[in-house]
Structure formats: structure tokens, C-alpha cells
Amino acid sequence: MTDDTFRWVIAAAVAISALCIFIMAAVALMVYRVVAKVQSRVDDVATRVEPIIATVRRLTDESAPRVSEMTRDAQVIVANAKDVSVVARDQAHRFAEVGRDIADRAKAQVARVDAAVDQTVDQVHYAGDHVKAAMLKPVREASGVLAGVKAAVSSFAQGKRGTTMDHITQDEEMFI
């Protein structure tokens, strides 16, 4: 390679290097402008957000004791609710036991009353049958006596006529 060619190659390399440096400077300048714009926007947002952050911080500081107190109160309420639930469950079980006991006793009493009513009805039937028998026996006896008296009067009224076979047959037919 000749000196002239070497010089041209070196000159071209220096020119390319200079061009690259110039492009990098332009890109750096654009990045600087973008960063400056972003920084101005961030500063603007920061100035707007700082009062909000301060307010949130103040509210948090003011609310922290209240939240702690409410948390403690909630824990107490939960514990009380649990105790009430346990007592209510126990009372419900006791009430159910009492209800079953009452139902069992009521069933036993109903069975007793039913047996007593059945026995009373049987005794009333028995007594009614005996009263009926006791009342009808004298009536039958009186009816038999009246039938005998009637037969005697009838026989006496007919006189001494003997009973004929026709009359006996007629009486038997009437009987049948």
C-alpha cells in the first residue's frame, strides 16, 4: 500500500470517526432535551403530589390511633360474639333436651289417659249390660206372669170346653 492510499484510508477513518462523534453529540443533545422535558414534568407532578402525600401522611398519623382502637374493639367484639355463640348453642341444646323431655312426658300422659278412657268405656259397657240384664229380668218375669194370667183368664172365659186338635194345631202354627 502506498503512502497516498494509506493517508486516504486514515483520512476516511478520521472523517467517519468525526461523523460518529457528531451524531453521538446530536443524539446526546436530543436525550438531554427529552430528559429536561421529563424532569420538568416530574417536577410539576412532584409539586402537585407533595401536598397529597403530606395530607395522606397527616391522615395516616391522625387515623393510626383510631384504627388501633377500632382493631382492639373489633377483637373484643369478635371474642364476645364467640362467647355469645357458645352460650346460645348450649342454651339451644338444653332447650331441645327440655322439649324432648316434655314431648316424652306428654306422650306418656296421653297413653295413660287413653288407657284410662278405654278402661272407663269398657266399665260403662259392662255396667250397661248388667243394668240392662237387671232391668229386663223382672220385665220378662212380669211378662211371663201376665202371659200366664192371660192364658188362665182366656181358658176360664172359654169354659170347660176341651181343646180340640184343630185349636192346638192352629196355636202351633201361630207359634211357628
C-alpha positions in Angstrom: 0.0 0.0 0.0 1.3 3.4 -0.9 1.6 6.3 1.3 -1.2 8.2 -0.5 -3.6 5.3 -0.1 -2.7 5.0 3.5 -3.3 8.6 4.0 -6.7 8.5 2.3 -7.7 5.5 4.4 -6.6 7.2 7.6 -8.4 10.4 6.5 -11.6 8.5 5.7 -11.4 6.7 9.1 -10.9 10.1 10.9 -13.9 11.5 8.9 -16.1 8.6 9.8 -15.0 8.9 13.4 -15.7 12.7 13.4 -19.1 12.0 11.8 -19.9 9.4 14.5 -18.9 11.8 17.2 -21.0 14.5 15.7 -24.0 12.1 15.5 -23.4 11.0 19.1 -23.3 14.6 20.1 -26.6 15.3 18.3 -28.2 12.2 20.0 -26.9 13.3 23.4 -28.3 16.7 22.8 -31.7 15.2 22.0 -31.6 12.9 25.0 -30.7 15.9 27.1 -33.8 17.8 25.8 -36.0 14.8 26.4 -34.6 14.3 29.9 -35.1 18.0 30.6 -38.8 17.8 29.5 -39.3 14.7 31.6 -37.6 16.3 34.5 -39.9 19.4 34.2 -42.9 17.2 34.1 -41.7 15.1 37.0 -41.0 18.3 38.9 -44.5 19.5 38.0 -46.1 16.2 39.1 -43.9 16.2 42.3 -45.1 19.7 43.2 -48.7 18.5 42.7 -48.2 15.2 44.6 -46.3 16.5 47.6 -49.3 18.2 49.2 -51.3 15.0 48.6 -48.5 12.9 50.1 -48.4 15.3 53.0 -52.2 15.1 53.5 -52.1 11.3 53.3 -49.2 11.2 55.8 -51.1 13.5 58.2 -54.3 11.5 57.8 -52.4 8.3 58.5 -50.8 9.7 61.5 -54.1 11.0 62.8 -56.0 7.8 62.0 -53.4 5.3 63.3 -54.6 5.6 66.9 -58.3 5.3 65.9 -57.6 2.3 63.7 -55.7 0.7 66.5 -58.6 1.3 68.9 -61.1 0.1 66.3 -59.0 -3.1 65.8 -58.9 -3.7 69.6 -62.6 -3.1 69.8 -63.3 -5.4 66.9 -61.2 -8.1 68.6 -63.3 -7.6 71.8 -66.5 -7.7 69.8 -65.4 -10.9 68.0 -64.5 -12.5 71.3 -67.9 -11.5 72.8 -69.7 -12.8 69.7 -67.9 -16.1 70.0 -68.9 -16.3 73.7 -72.5 -15.4 72.9 -72.5 -18.0 70.2 -71.2 -20.7 72.5 -73.8 -19.8 75.2 -76.6 -19.7 72.6 -75.6 -23.1 71.3 -75.6 -24.5 74.8 -79.0 -23.0 75.5 -80.4 -24.3 72.3 -79.2 -27.8 73.2 -80.7 -27.5 76.6 -84.0 -26.2 75.1 -84.0 -29.1 72.7 -83.5 -31.6 75.6 -86.3 -30.0 77.6 -88.6 -30.1 74.5 -87.8 -33.8 74.0 -88.4 -34.4 77.7 -91.8 -32.6 77.6 -92.8 -34.4 74.4 -91.9 -37.8 76.0 -93.8 -36.9 79.2 -96.8 -35.7 77.1 -96.8 -39.0 75.1 -96.7 -41.0 78.4 -99.6 -38.9 79.8 -101.6 -39.3 76.6 -101.0 -43.0 76.7 -102.2 -43.1 80.3 -105.3 -41.0 79.6 -106.0 -43.2 76.6 -105.8 -46.4 78.7 -108.0 -44.8 81.4 -110.6 -43.8 78.9 -110.5 -47.3 77.3 -110.9 -48.8 80.8 -113.8 -46.4 81.6 -115.6 -47.2 78.4 -115.2 -50.9 79.0 -116.6 -50.5 82.5 -119.5 -48.4 81.3 -120.4 -51.1 78.7 -120.1 -53.8 81.4 -122.3 -51.8 83.8 -124.8 -51.0 81.0 -125.0 -54.7 80.1 -125.6 -55.6 83.8 -128.2 -52.8 84.3 -129.9 -53.9 81.1 -130.0 -57.5 82.3 -131.1 -56.5 85.7 -133.9 -54.3 84.3 -135.1 -56.9 81.7 -135.2 -59.9 84.1 -138.2 -58.5 86.1 -139.9 -57.3 82.9 -139.6 -60.8 81.5 -140.8 -62.4 84.7 -143.7 -59.9 84.8 -144.4 -60.6 81.1 -144.4 -64.4 81.8 -146.8 -63.9 84.7 -149.1 -61.7 82.6 -149.0 -64.3 79.8 -149.9 -67.0 82.4 -152.7 -64.8 83.8 -154.0 -64.1 80.3 -153.9 -67.8 79.4 -155.8 -68.6 82.6 -158.4 -65.9 82.0 -158.7 -67.0 78.4 -159.1 -70.6 79.5 -161.5 -69.6 82.2 -163.5 -67.5 79.8 -163.8 -70.3 77.3 -165.3 -72.5 79.8 -165.0 -76.2 80.1 -164.7 -76.9 76.5 -161.9 -79.1 75.8 -159.3 -78.1 73.4 -159.7 -79.7 70.1 -157.0 -80.8 67.9 -157.8 -78.1 65.4 -157.3 -75.4 68.0 -153.9 -77.0 69.1 -152.7 -77.1 65.5 -153.8 -73.5 65.0 -151.9 -72.4 68.1 -148.8 -74.3 67.0 -149.0 -72.7 63.5 -149.2 -69.3 65.1 -146.1 -70.1 67.2 -144.1 -71.1 64.2 
